[in-house]
Amino acid sequence: MGQRGIKGMSYQMRVKRVNEIYNEHAKDGLSNREILRRFVWPLFYISEKTFYNYLNIPFPDEQPKRKEDYPNLFEQKGP
């Protein structure tokens, strides 16, 4: 099968940088396509589909989910 499923650090850094660029310019009211065309594509030469895939990747340094954030199905509330 090879190493097709393994993503390296350069991939993670690229995804993180694309997300940073997007977050920086999304506040200005630019469309996603415009952000890709003006700021991301000249640096990384990625397609629009890849751009959207990168935006959907969560990062571990974002707000981590705590156990308390999930509903507890076994906890009983009131009578």
C-alpha positions in Angstrom: 0.0 0.0 0.0 2.9 2.4 0.6 2.7 5.7 2.3 -0.3 7.2 0.6 -2.3 7.5 3.9 0.6 9.2 5.8 0.5 13.0 6.0 3.8 14.7 7.0 4.6 17.8 8.9 4.9 19.9 5.7 1.2 19.0 4.9 0.1 20.0 8.3 2.0 23.3 8.2 0.6 24.0 4.7 -3.0 23.4 5.9 -2.4 25.5 9.0 -1.0 28.4 6.9 -4.0 28.2 4.5 -6.4 28.4 7.4 -4.5 31.3 8.9 -4.7 33.2 5.6 -8.4 32.4 5.3 -9.1 33.6 8.9 -7.1 36.8 8.4 -9.1 37.8 5.2 -12.5 36.3 6.0 -13.1 39.2 8.5 -12.8 41.7 5.6 -15.9 40.3 3.9 -14.1 38.7 1.0 -15.7 35.6 -0.6 -13.9 32.3 -0.2 -13.1 32.2 -3.9 -11.6 35.7 -3.8 -9.4 34.7 -0.8 -8.2 31.7 -2.7 -7.6 33.7 -5.9 -5.8 36.6 -4.3 -3.9 35.2 -1.3 -3.7 31.4 -1.2 -3.3 30.3 -4.9 -0.2 32.5 -5.5 1.6 30.8 -2.6 0.4 27.2 -2.8 -1.1 26.6 -6.3 -4.0 24.5 -4.9 -7.4 24.0 -6.4 -10.7 25.3 -5.0 -11.6 21.7 -3.9 -8.3 21.3 -2.0 -8.8 24.8 -0.5 -12.2 23.7 1.0 -10.8 20.4 2.2 -8.0 22.3 4.0 -10.6 24.6 5.7 -12.5 21.5 7.0 -9.4 20.0 8.8 -9.5 20.6 12.6 -6.3 21.5 14.4 -5.3 20.1 17.8 -4.3 23.5 19.1 -7.8 24.8 18.6 -10.2 24.7 21.5 -9.9 21.1 22.7 -13.1 19.3 23.4 -13.6 18.4 27.1 -15.5 15.5 28.4 -18.0 17.9 30.0 -18.9 19.3 26.5 -20.5 16.1 25.5 -23.9 15.0 26.7 -23.9 12.2 29.2 -26.5 9.6 28.2 -26.4 7.8 31.5 -26.8 10.8 33.8 -30.4 11.1 35.1 -31.9 14.5 35.5 -34.8 14.9 37.9 -37.8 12.6 38.3 
